[in-house]
Amino acid sequence: MQRSALPGRFDRDRFRRLIELVGPGMVPVLLAQLAADLGNCDSRLSQGTATGDWALLRETSHDLVALAGSCGALALQDLAQDLNAATHARDPATTRRLVPAIAAELAALLALIRATPPEGPLPW
């Protein structure tokens, strides 16, 4: 994986520690679950944006804060926190501004997770 494909402000050590924490036998399960959960967030982000569903966007942003933070995707975590605040305020302008950046960071994180081999080494 090329460096430019990494999520913004990516903490490699945090991601590496997460992989080490689960142990070699559980890495495939972790990677599959992360991909599924982040993919679900991507779908919910699109759906919530299309329908103006503030509750769905708020819930999705909350999930993204936790997932991005756990993976070391710090830019995505910050953007998701900003989106969470915007959804609580029901601020459509800020939400419209944040969603494309979140989608791009989310795509980069998903690509990194999908490119991570279950049996190491890490691709960056």
QUIRAVEN-V343541 format. One record per residue. N is the residue number from 1. SS is DSSP state (H for helix, E for strand, - for the rest). PSI is psi in degrees with one decimal (none if undefined). D_FIRST is the distance of its C-alpha to the first C-alpha in whole Angstrom. Layout:
[[N/SS/PSI/D_FIRST] [N/SS/PSI/D_FIRST]]
This chain:
[[1/-/132.7/0] [2/-/150.3/4] [3/H/-38.3/7] [4/H/-17.8/8] [5/H/-7.5/7] [6/-/150.0/8] [7/-/155.3/12] [8/-/143.7/14] [9/-/58.0/16] [10/E/125.3/14] [11/-/93.5/15] [12/H/-37.9/13] [13/H/-37.9/17] [14/H/-43.9/18] [15/H/-43.5/15] [16/H/-42.9/15] [17/H/-38.0/19] [18/H/-44.8/19] [19/H/-45.0/17] [20/H/-35.5/20] [21/H/-41.0/23] [22/H/-20.7/23] [23/-/156.0/23] [24/H/-37.0/21] [25/H/-23.5/23] [26/H/-2.2/22] [27/H/-45.2/19] [28/H/-37.1/18] [29/H/-44.9/21] [30/H/-49.6/19] [31/H/-41.7/16] [32/H/-41.4/18] [33/H/-41.6/21] [34/H/-45.0/18] [35/H/-42.2/17] [36/H/-46.4/20] [37/H/-42.7/22] [38/H/-37.2/19] [39/H/-39.1/20] [40/H/-42.0/23] [41/H/-40.0/23] [42/H/-45.5/21] [43/H/-44.3/24] [44/H/-35.2/27] [45/H/-45.4/26] [46/H/-45.9/26] [47/H/-46.6/30] [48/H/-37.0/31] [49/H/-43.5/30] [50/H/-34.2/32] [51/H/-7.0/35] [52/-/31.3/35] [53/-/95.1/35] [54/H/-39.1/35] [55/H/-42.9/35] [56/H/-42.4/32] [57/H/-40.0/30] [58/H/-46.9/32] [59/H/-42.5/31] [60/H/-42.5/27] [61/H/-38.1/27] [62/H/-46.0/28] [63/H/-40.7/26] [64/H/-36.3/23] [65/H/-48.3/24] [66/H/-47.6/24] [67/H/-46.8/21] [68/H/-42.5/19] [69/H/-41.3/21] [70/H/-34.0/20] [71/H/-11.6/17] [72/-/13.7/17] [73/E/80.2/16] [74/H/-36.7/19] [75/H/-42.9/19] [76/H/-40.6/19] [77/H/-45.7/21] [78/H/-44.2/24] [79/H/-41.2/23] [80/H/-37.0/24] [81/H/-41.1/27] [82/H/-40.5/28] [83/H/-39.5/28] [84/H/-43.3/30] [85/H/-41.7/33] [86/H/-36.4/33] [87/H/-35.2/34] [88/H/-35.5/36] [89/H/-6.0/38] [90/-/53.1/38] [91/-/96.3/36] [92/H/-34.0/35] [93/H/-45.7/34] [94/H/-39.6/32] [95/H/-47.2/30] [96/H/-34.8/30] [97/H/-37.0/28] [98/H/-35.7/26] [99/H/-45.3/25] [100/H/-38.8/23] [101/H/-40.7/21] [102/H/-44.7/20] [103/H/-40.9/19] [104/H/-44.0/16] [105/H/-39.3/15] [106/H/-42.4/16] [107/H/-40.6/14] [108/H/-41.4/11] [109/H/-42.7/12] [110/H/-41.0/12] [111/H/-41.2/9] [112/H/-45.3/7] [113/H/-43.3/11] [114/H/-25.5/10] [115/H/-6.4/7] [116/-/116.7/9] [117/-/137.8/11] [118/-/-26.5/15] [119/-/35.2/16] [120/-/177.3/13] [121/-/164.2/12] [122/-/144.9/9] [123/-/14.5/6] [124/-/none/6]]
